[in-house]
């Protein structure tokens, strides 16, 4: 069954850290472009971090650059988002995304995990 299962969200104080995980089943996560998006209440979904087919091809939204790190573990077919120095404006539902080419490019999404940064 094709699926992306996320975990790692929660409540954290400003300045704290969290690591989100996304494990893929029946998807070539290790060799596909992957991304993390987030959506805050009343706002559109936005791209947070992206990694291309090779692990050294990463890019980040300006708002998270220097604080967030995207990575993947090919042995586990998993991807991660390490979030440091969290701010209240990072509060959102976070989604992992894998972009897979079969006969055409198709987006696959995780179910989303809530991250709340608050005192």
N, C-alpha and C positions, 0 to 999 in steps of 0.2 A: 504494500500500500504506500503510495506517494504521500509523504507528509514531512512537515518541519515542526518540531516540538521545542518550544522555548521555555526557559526557566531563568530564575535569578533575580527577578524584579522584587520590589519591596519598598519599605519605608526607610529612609536614611536622612540623617541630619545634614544640613549644609556643610560642605567641606568634606563629606564622607565619600566612600567609594562603593561601587557595586560592579559585579561582573555578570553580564548576561550571556546565556548559552543558547545555542540553537543546534539541535541534532537532526540530521536529515536521514530519511529512509527512502530508498529507491530513487535517489537523486544524486547526480555527480557533483556534489557540493565542492569537492576538493579541486575540481578543474574548471569550475564555472565562475563567472562574475558573481560576487555576493555583496549584499548591502545591508545596512541597518537604517530603518526609517523610524520616525516617531510622529505621534499625533497628539497634540494637547487639546483640551476641551475648547470647542469653538474655532479651532484652527485647522488648516489643511495639513495633510501628511507631508512631512519634509524629510529629505535625505540627510542623514547624519554622517554616515561613513560608508565608503565603498572600497572593495578590493577586486582587482581584475583577475584574470585567469592565472596570473603569477602573483606570488605573495608580496612582491616588492612594489606592486602598482596599487598604492593606496591613496585615497583622497578623503578630506573631511570638510564638513561645513565650518565656516569661519567661527561660528559660535562655540564649537567644541574642540577646535584645533588646539593641540597641546595638552588637552585634558582626557580625551577619549582615544582608545586604540582598538582597531579592528584586527582580528587574527583568525586563523583556522588551524585545525588539527586534522591532517589528512588521514591519519590512522583511525580517527574516530568519526570521520565524515561530519565534523562539527565546526561551527564558527562561534566567535565570541566577540563581546564588546566590553572592554574594560573601561569603566567610567570613574575618573578621579576628580577631586575638587568639585563635587556636585553642587549645583546652584538650584534655587527654587524654580528658575525658569527651565530647568531640565525635566521638570515633572511632565510626564506624558505616558502614553502607551507606546511601547517600543515593539517594532516588527522586524523580523529577519526576512530577507528576500534572496532568492536564488534565481538567476536568469539562465535558463537552459535552452540549448539549441538541439532540437530533434530534426524535424522537417521544417520548423520555423522556430523563432525565439518565443519562449513562454516564461512568464513570471510565476513563481511559486512563493507563497507567503506563509509565515508562521501565524499562530493564533493571537499573538500579541501578549505582552507582559507589562503590567503596570509598574512604573517607577514614580515614587512620590518623594520629593525632597522637601522636608519641612521640619521645624522644631516642634 
